[in-house]
Amino acid sequence: MSEPLHLVLVGGGHAMLPSLAHAREWTDAGINVTLIDPQRWLYYSGMVPEHLGGVYAVDDIRIDLRRMARKAGATHVAARATALDPETRVVTTGEGKTIPYDVLAIDVGGVNPALPDAAVGTKPIHRVRALRPHLNQVLDAPTETLGLTIVGGGAAGVEVGLNITGRFVGARRAADLSLTVVEQSGKILPGFPEGMRAYASRLLRERGAAIRTATTVDAVHGTDADGTQVDMRTDTGEHDTVHPDAVLWSTGAVAPPLLRESGLSTDDRGFLHVTRRLRTPTHPRIFAAGDCGTIPELDLDKVGVHAVKQGPDLRANLDTTLRRLAEDGSAPVASDLTAFRPYPVAPLLLSTGARRAIWTAGPLWTARSGFLRLKHWIDRRWIQRYAPEQWGAVGWRSLMGAEAASNPDVTE
């Protein structure tokens, strides 16, 4: 009698959730399924900025991976995968445990490049929650103040900045927040429409935030007073030092060592090359989705909208591969797999800490109150599928709520 097939899922990221949610179909068919992820919870990236803004409680924005695995009859290995041997088909964890696989799916996202020890990273997304205690400590004490520096003025850093400033304005504590956004390029939100950049800049400045562009952070040091020291220099060679209470490092993403050291083909940031079938070109039993996979001919940005859209295709292709291996021991040809089709222009919705959200797609953008309702409907409807204990009984009115970090009279 042959051994049962073993499907190993490395990383419980956004693109992996449909596979984990439907894993009961595989385990009922006698297939062993193992999820390797050191975290019990997946924090939904689309809701984290508003969590910092006070709109969502922690239970609102997280998905219980351990619960999902148990419900599916899968095994959750609470450890980090640190090595992958594609030839012997073995994954090794940080504790030295070796886990063989027949089919492997990877969704481990990325990590912030050169993350200083004294800064809070945005990759993986669960790290951002470390800012929440700083915010609560100040807002719960009328005499406390907070200095915060956000390094990186892209979409992630700006959305966090907007929600935090909105929260302080709404609490009538704007004067107690000293927030600075530092961006290496000449403008915040590089790559986005000029009008959108100007709009976001105006909101931040009207709420008391400072924006420093054409500025590079050279170092971040912890200090004896539990604060931080940030050393910066401008493109013109001027140097400056600030001493915030906390630093958020929002500088993009590179691949974790697991991918770079796997021996598989990668791009210049270490992310795995995959085809439109989300399969590695050299090993037909290895799949990757979300930020950790790069489809060379598409050159997609590392944003959550693509990961979420890839999820159902990843599940379908894993299912096809498992069925073919069970039938005749061979992997399916590419034409038998589902090809990922991205949005022609990826839409993006950014909350602003007020009752408007910014919608943008390509060169187009607008900010309207209706877009905050749309964002909340999309986010809450998506997470409702995977967090039934928190969102399962929520009706459509709550799914389309327009709660915001600030009160209605904040500058929009």
Stockholm file with secondary structure:
# STOCKHOLM 1.0

chainA/1-412         MSEPLHLVLVGGGHAMLPSLAHAREWTDAGINVTLIDPQRWLYYSGMVPEHLGGVYAVDDIRIDLRRMARKAGATHVAARATALDPETRVVTTGEGKTIPYDVLAIDVGGVNPALPDAAVGTKPIHRVRALRPHLNQVLDAPTETLGLTIVGGGAAGVEVGLNITGRFVGARRAADLSLTVVEQSGKILPGFPEGMRAYASRLLRERGAAIRTATTVDAVHGTDADGTQVDMRTDTGEHDTVHPDAVLWSTGAVAPPLLRESGLSTDDRGFLHVTRRLRTPTHPRIFAAGDCGTIPELDLDKVGVHAVKQGPDLRANLDTTLRRLAEDGSAPVASDLTAFRPYPVAPLLLSTGARRAIWTAGPLWTARSGFLRLKHWIDRRWIQRYAPEQWGAVGWRSLMGAEAASNPDVTE
#=GR chainA/1-412 SS CCCCCEEEEECCCGGGHHHHHTHHHHHHTTCEEEEECSCSEEECTTTHHHHHTTSSCGGGSEEEHHHHHHHHTCEEECSCEEEEETTTTEEEETTSCEEECSEEEECCCCBCTTCCTTSEECSSGGGGGGGHHHHHHHHTSTTCCEEEEEECCSHHHHHHHHHHHHHHHHTTCGGGEEEEEECSSSSSSTTSCHHHHHHHHHHHHHTTCEEECSEEEEEEEECTTSCEEEEEEETTSCEEEECCSEEEECCCCBCCHHHHTSSSCBCTTSCEECCTTSBCSSCTTEEECGGGEECTTTCCCSCHHHHHHHHHHHHHHHHHHHHHHHHHSCCCCGGGSCCCCCCSSCCEEEECSSSCEEEEETTEEEEEHHHHHHHHHHHHHHHHTTCHHHHTTCCHHHHTCCCCSSCTTSCC
#=GC SS_cons         CCCCCEEEEECCCGGGHHHHHTHHHHHHTTCEEEEECSCSEEECTTTHHHHHTTSSCGGGSEEEHHHHHHHHTCEEECSCEEEEETTTTEEEETTSCEEECSEEEECCCCBCTTCCTTSEECSSGGGGGGGHHHHHHHHTSTTCCEEEEEECCSHHHHHHHHHHHHHHHHTTCGGGEEEEEECSSSSSSTTSCHHHHHHHHHHHHHTTCEEECSEEEEEEEECTTSCEEEEEEETTSCEEEECCSEEEECCCCBCCHHHHTSSSCBCTTSCEECCTTSBCSSCTTEEECGGGEECTTTCCCSCHHHHHHHHHHHHHHHHHHHHHHHHHSCCCCGGGSCCCCCCSSCCEEEECSSSCEEEEETTEEEEEHHHHHHHHHHHHHHHHTTCHHHHTTCCHHHHTCCCCSSCTTSCC
//
